[in-house]
Amino acid sequence: MNDRTEFKELSVAYDRAMRGPLRAVFGPVTLLGGAPSDLHLERLLGDARSVLEVGCGQGYLLEKALRQLKPARLVGVDLSEVMLAIARRRLRRRGETKWISVMQGEATSLPLRDTQFDAVLSMGMMEHLDDGLLLNFMREARRVLKPGGHLVAWTFSERHPIVVVYRGPAVITRRLPAYGRRMVGRSADELCRLAIESGFRDSGKAKLGRFFPFYSAVIATRE
Ligand SMILES: C[S@@+](CC[C@H](N)C(=O)[O-])C[C@H]1O[C@@H](n2cnc3c(N)ncnc32)[C@H](O)[C@@H]1O
């Protein structure tokens, strides 16, 4: 199966999930695990004026970034049209569309011009990418960043319960939802190594909140 087919299947799986009962789970999980209340983006990215999130889902992290960083421009990109429709509805209801826009796109070929953003964020997306695709995503993040801009990204660690379940016996994992096929857990060291390999000037581990035994985070800077 090629990457296009894989991404198509993943977006169909997320579209389907968001039309069913799983939708009720995503928001709270995001707020607890991915964007917990003790995540302070302003300490990492205080003066970022333009911010992109890749794999923005329903837009929870974009809203947090808006409150904490008050940037002039926030853009979210996601594969899933259904996720994006929910994000647009939420942002409209909350009167946030003046600052935040979302668009359909794929992390390894972002539909965006070079050198536009001070910061690229990604939360809960990279676990879907194998190392080759993750390198492509990081190269894309670097391409759209301005010189001196930062990538702040976090993903499941090897200890995340979902990763552990997906490592289980084939007889069980074959029955799990298709979007779990590429559930990769990584340490912060691995993320730092991949960031340097994709061309970032430097990279470091980050501790972003209390749930971070289950998440690994990297902060990488473009030359
Ligand atoms: C677990 S959800 C997390 C969404 C959001 N960041 C949050 O925490 O609420 C993962 C999101 O990443 C998106 N995604 C996965 N792979 C992607 C890719 N290659 N390019 C763009 N979006 C992707 C999915 O469509 C989904 O909305």
The ligand as a MOL file (V3000), in Angstrom:
LIG
                    3D

  0  0  0     0  0            999 V3000
M  V30 BEGIN CTAB
M  V30 COUNTS 27 29 0 0 0
M  V30 BEGIN ATOM
M  V30 1 C -5.5440 12.0200 17.6930 0
M  V30 2 S -6.0480 13.3320 16.6420 0 CHG=1
M  V30 3 C -5.3900 14.7160 17.5120 0
M  V30 4 C -6.0080 15.9920 17.0380 0
M  V30 5 C -5.5900 17.2290 17.8230 0
M  V30 6 N -4.1740 17.5410 17.6570 0
M  V30 7 C -5.9640 17.0160 19.2450 0
M  V30 8 O -5.0870 16.6590 20.0320 0
M  V30 9 O -7.1480 17.1590 19.5510 0 CHG=-1
M  V30 10 C -4.8890 13.1740 15.2970 0
M  V30 11 C -5.2110 14.1270 14.1720 0
M  V30 12 O -4.1330 14.1290 13.2580 0
M  V30 13 C -4.6590 14.0890 11.9420 0
M  V30 14 N -3.6380 13.4790 11.1070 0
M  V30 15 C -3.1240 12.2420 11.2040 0
M  V30 16 N -2.1860 12.0430 10.2790 0
M  V30 17 C -2.0900 13.2010 9.5690 0
M  V30 18 C -1.2970 13.6370 8.4740 0
M  V30 19 N -0.4060 12.8060 7.8940 0
M  V30 20 N -1.4610 14.8970 8.0240 0
M  V30 21 C -2.3610 15.7390 8.5840 0
M  V30 22 N -3.1570 15.3770 9.6270 0
M  V30 23 C -3.0190 14.1290 10.1090 0
M  V30 24 C -5.9370 13.2540 12.0570 0
M  V30 25 O -6.8360 13.4990 10.9930 0
M  V30 26 C -6.4670 13.7140 13.3920 0
M  V30 27 O -7.3250 14.8160 13.3020 0
M  V30 END ATOM
M  V30 BEGIN BOND
M  V30 1 1 1 2
M  V30 2 1 2 3
M  V30 3 1 2 10
M  V30 4 1 3 4
M  V30 5 1 4 5
M  V30 6 1 5 6
M  V30 7 1 5 7
M  V30 8 2 7 8
M  V30 9 1 7 9
M  V30 10 1 10 11
M  V30 11 1 11 12
M  V30 12 1 11 26
M  V30 13 1 12 13
M  V30 14 1 13 14
M  V30 15 1 13 24
M  V30 16 1 14 15
M  V30 17 1 14 23
M  V30 18 2 15 16
M  V30 19 1 16 17
M  V30 20 1 17 18
M  V30 21 2 17 23
M  V30 22 1 18 19
M  V30 23 2 18 20
M  V30 24 1 20 21
M  V30 25 2 21 22
M  V30 26 1 22 23
M  V30 27 1 24 25
M  V30 28 1 24 26
M  V30 29 1 26 27
M  V30 END BOND
M  V30 END CTAB
M  END
